[in-house]
Amino acid sequence: GLRLADWVAACVVLHETGSYANKARAGFHAYDVNGDGAVCQTDLVHTLRLILGDGVSERQVFKLVDTLKKKFDANDDGILNEKEFANLLNKDDIKERFTMDLYGRG
């Protein structure tokens, strides 16, 4: 189950005052589905399928994954490391996707 320490850490990161670096790291770990320290094609396909839903064909998802890897896989090893992944999402993406209104003020 979820430990209190993990919940508190997540709240600190996801709070509007959480740092960009911590939010980017949380995003990386969210996309690193298998937890191996890299975002591989399988991780990207799985995560994008969840985000995009059924309105996008499998072919379109794989095309998007290929495009993302070509654009952001700087060392061309077929996976995105944490630094490469951080380049994939700009600061506005990070702020929008990894910030929660924890107190219902928004």
C-alpha positions as CSV (number, residue, x, y, z in Angstrom):
1,G,0.0,0.0,0.0
2,L,0.9,3.6,0.0
3,R,3.1,4.7,2.9
4,L,2.5,8.0,4.6
5,A,6.1,9.1,3.7
6,D,5.4,8.4,0.0
7,W,2.1,10.4,0.2
8,V,3.8,13.4,1.8
9,A,6.7,13.3,-0.7
10,A,4.2,13.2,-3.6
11,C,2.3,16.2,-2.1
12,V,5.5,18.2,-1.9
13,V,6.4,17.4,-5.5
14,L,3.0,18.0,-6.9
15,H,2.3,21.2,-4.9
16,E,2.3,24.4,-7.0
17,T,5.6,25.3,-5.2
18,G,7.3,22.0,-6.0
19,S,10.5,22.4,-8.0
20,Y,10.7,21.9,-11.7
21,A,13.5,19.3,-11.2
22,N,11.4,17.3,-8.9
23,K,8.3,17.5,-11.1
24,A,10.4,16.5,-14.1
25,R,11.8,13.5,-12.2
26,A,8.3,12.5,-11.1
27,G,7.2,12.7,-14.8
28,F,10.1,10.5,-15.8
29,H,9.2,7.9,-13.2
30,A,5.5,8.0,-14.3
31,Y,6.5,7.2,-17.9
32,D,9.1,4.6,-16.8
33,V,6.4,2.0,-16.5
34,N,8.7,-1.0,-15.9
35,G,11.0,0.9,-13.5
36,D,14.2,0.1,-15.2
37,G,15.5,3.7,-15.1
38,A,14.8,4.4,-18.8
39,V,11.7,5.2,-20.9
40,C,11.7,2.6,-23.6
41,Q,9.3,2.1,-26.6
42,T,7.1,-0.2,-24.5
43,D,6.9,2.4,-21.7
44,L,6.0,5.2,-24.2
45,V,3.4,3.1,-26.0
46,H,1.7,2.1,-22.7
47,T,1.7,5.7,-21.3
48,L,0.6,7.3,-24.6
49,R,-2.2,4.8,-25.0
50,L,-3.5,5.7,-21.5
51,I,-3.2,9.5,-22.3
52,L,-4.6,9.4,-25.8
53,G,-7.3,6.8,-25.2
54,D,-9.2,4.9,-27.9
55,G,-9.5,7.8,-30.3
56,V,-6.0,7.1,-31.7
57,S,-5.0,4.0,-33.7
58,E,-2.2,1.7,-32.7
59,R,-0.4,2.8,-35.8
60,Q,-0.7,6.4,-34.8
61,V,0.7,5.7,-31.3
62,F,3.7,3.9,-32.8
63,K,4.3,6.7,-35.2
64,L,4.2,9.2,-32.4
65,V,6.6,7.1,-30.3
66,D,9.0,6.9,-33.3
67,T,8.8,10.7,-33.8
68,L,9.5,11.3,-30.1
69,K,12.5,9.0,-30.1
70,K,13.9,10.6,-33.2
71,K,13.6,14.0,-31.8
72,F,14.6,13.5,-28.1
73,D,16.8,10.3,-28.1
74,A,20.1,12.3,-28.2
75,N,22.4,9.3,-28.1
76,D,20.2,7.2,-30.4
77,D,20.1,4.2,-28.2
78,G,16.4,3.6,-28.6
79,I,15.5,4.7,-25.0
80,L,15.1,8.0,-23.3
81,N,17.1,8.6,-20.2
82,E,16.0,11.1,-17.5
83,K,17.9,14.0,-19.2
84,E,16.5,13.2,-22.6
85,F,13.0,12.8,-21.2
86,A,13.2,16.2,-19.5
87,N,13.8,17.8,-22.9
88,L,10.6,16.1,-24.1
89,L,8.4,18.1,-21.8
90,N,8.9,21.8,-21.6
91,K,8.4,23.7,-18.3
92,D,4.8,24.6,-19.1
93,D,4.1,20.9,-19.7
94,I,5.7,19.9,-16.4
95,K,3.8,22.6,-14.5
96,E,0.5,21.7,-16.0
97,R,0.8,17.9,-15.8
98,F,2.6,17.5,-12.5
99,T,1.0,20.1,-10.3
100,M,-2.1,19.5,-8.3
101,D,-4.4,22.0,-6.5
102,L,-4.1,20.2,-3.2
103,Y,-6.3,22.7,-1.3
104,G,-9.1,23.3,-3.7
105,R,-8.2,26.9,-4.4
106,G,-8.1,26.7,-8.2
